[in-house]
Amino acid sequence: MNKYKKILLGIVLMGLVVMAFFAYRVYDTFFTVNTNFTEGTYEVLIPTGADYNTAFLAIADAVEDRDALHETAVRKGYNKNVKAGRFLIEPGMSNNEIINAVRSRNIPLNVRFNNQERLEDLAGRIASQLEPDSLSLLNVMRDPTFLKENGFTQENALSMYLPNQYEFYWNSSPEAYRRRMLASWKSFWNETRRARAAALGLTPQQVTSLAAIVHKETAKVDERPVVAGVYINRLKNGIKLDADPTVIYAKKLTDDDFNQVIKRVLYKDLTIDNRYNTYKYPGVPPGPIVTPDLSAIDAVLNYKKHDYLYFVADIDNFGYHDFSKTLSEHNRKADRYRQWISAQKVNR
């Protein structure tokens, strides 16, 4: 009996050793630190529809032991249940924590844009931050059915996109992005703002188009209500807006070149036959020439009441403008400005 007891005891001890080794192996595979960096975070972007191989390669550059990561992924069933999205791996994470992170912690990011002149530019800007490509975004932005149902046109569609910071999941679809932008637009254009627009005889889209001109005319937030007041006065008096930024936009549109830099508007530019040229066509342009800051939109809605009809860059107070009530007064100031800018050798 002693012999059999010894054999049995040996088997039990061997089993304990095997179990201990297995437990250590599991612990070592699952819970030992496996990141190869010590500071910051490692961003993992897993595309929509990605298979396990694609996902694994996106994660693998952040780890020391790829085999251990793979074993953990298989044991936890991640290889059969890959999730798309943006995930963050932190220093000191174990394989277990890494797989848990990429399996269930899709982290949103802040999407920003401003000063976009066209839908094409906006689509490119958003595509640089989210998964969808610029063409997919542009097609959704231009969708005629969507635009008609929500009161927009191809020309003023840009007015729906209000510059701000928005939280999105990286793998948001183009449609999801558009829905969020429409919801933000509706929230911004509340009853109070709509009433103010109506009092001006303008739609929200027209207010945005006018605000885009104000935005381009001055970067000084405190001056924007004054500039807006000039344009409101001109509209009320049936005077063309004569806004240089619209001429620049019309030239870029006509030349099909939005990369050109135009620092000075020439007399010949004023004759460009384009609906955005407010020296040639009266009223508000058919769409915004840029995505204006929200402060520019509110500057139009809360414009400063005065009698000014003209303004020119103030050479004595850089960044601001010199306002006039009469054309003769304005012409004197404009001549002074032209002499100054010529002296700076700014010819275009």
Buried (B, 14 or more C-beta within 10 A) or exposed (E): EEEEEEEEEEEEEEEEEEEEEEEEEBEBBBEEBBBEBEEEBBBBEBBEEBEBEEBBEBBBEBBEBBEBBBBBBEBBEBBEEBBBBBBBBBBEBBBBBBBBBBBEEBBEBEBEBBBBBBBBBBBBBBBEBBBBEBEBBBEBBBBEEBBEEEEBEEBBBBBBBBBBEBEBBBBBBBBBBBBBBBEBBEEBBEEEBBEBBEEBEBBBBBBBBBBBBBBBBBEEEEBBBBBBBBBBBBBEEEEBBBBBBBBBBBBBBBEEEEEEEBEBBEEEBBEBEBBBBBBBBEBBBBBBBBBBBBBBBBBBBEBBEBEBBBBBBBBEEEEBBBBBEEEEBBEEBBEBBEEEBEEEEEEE
